[in-house]
């Protein structure tokens, strides 16, 4: 038989199968079709010797990212560049080179103790229409592991643990810190991405932070103790989280402190803008979507919403009369509203235990305005005052900006700092060289002049 006749016969057979399948889908009653599909599936499984394990990107109806998916993605990145035919490329900020990963709907093989295994990246998109200015996503990604049933015990007892161990090690070595921001709420964006991110590449560190060395060491020790205390928190029955309140005048380095904390612990940063959060329910969803090893930041908490201590100064009887009225208004209102109770539940309520190894950081210029319930110990565990610059902080800035440890003008500056309130930001601006020759003495004289004016 000629090759052309073989292909013609094969094409005719495929066309017949497709025709019968169409008739099967369109004209058979649903109950009968469902019954036949069930038994056809059983028959094919009986003859199919392969087992599949699926790992989805999200768990619990997209409430939370699946850590197993991220670990497998890191594990497969080592094999994909060698074996996959279709790859995705991105810039690796650590090495400034292209990092390759397996593309969607691509398959790679893995050989483990003589067993051949197949990993496939899958992606499905729901056929829905969504019109929105903000980015949305209804895509479902997953990895499928296929292997012969004779290797079932090997895979369950050994291989999966091997993948988790190797994937976590690769993830730590290649991890890029990220800076996340919450996307604004819109009524039609019910499938929107909760957080957008960029690579976090802030250079701040505790070594460059203008602060008293003893105070810096105390904060660093506290952070390191927290990061190593998973078992201890479980023992005492507390969620593995810790709250920090950074307070002080503008320009004293509160944002710089957050960056130094993230770099010291190698944590991601989630910059939470409360004014763009619709209600308490959405606030909980945002918390669930955050990863472990993260710092959740709410800057200028006193300006974000009506969460200040003014509520405690209201007449209690008047509040009691309006309780029912306010409750009804909140139920019937469509306005964006995050309440103090919602924020407190976000910090240390039941939902705060969904995840671990998180720092929650509030910053404020006016700590006296905040409600005591918001900043009590147990919620904001450590209060850090970011005060005006002292002589020790100045020496750090002089080393950073002028690369000097001592100068004859240091004594004059020390005396002036004892009598003057000036922020590290103002000192840094005066120390910043204004010409290319970077003359340290000129910069120090500029600072002395600024201190004299401030005094």
Protein Blocks (a to p, Z undefined) as FASTA:
>chain_A
ZZklmmmmmmmmmmmmmmmmmmmmmmpcfklmmmmmmmmmmmmmmmpmbdcddddfbehh
hlaccfklmmmmmmmmmmmmmmmmbdcddddfklopacddddehiacdddeehiacdddd
dddddddddddfbdcdfbdcdddddddfklmmmmmmmmmmmmmmmmmmmmmmmpccdddd
dddddfklmmbcfbdcdddfbfbdfklpccdfklmmmmmmmmmmmmmmmmmmmmnopacd
dddddeddehilmmmmmmmmmmmnopacddddfklpfblmlmmmmmmmpcehiadddehk
llmpccbfklmmpcfklmmmmmmmmmmmmmmpcbdcddfklmmmmmmmmklmncghiacd
dddfblmlpcfklmgghiampacddddddfklmmmmmmmmnopabdfklmmmmmmmmmpc
cdfklmmmmmpcfbfnopaklmmmmmmmmmmmmZZ
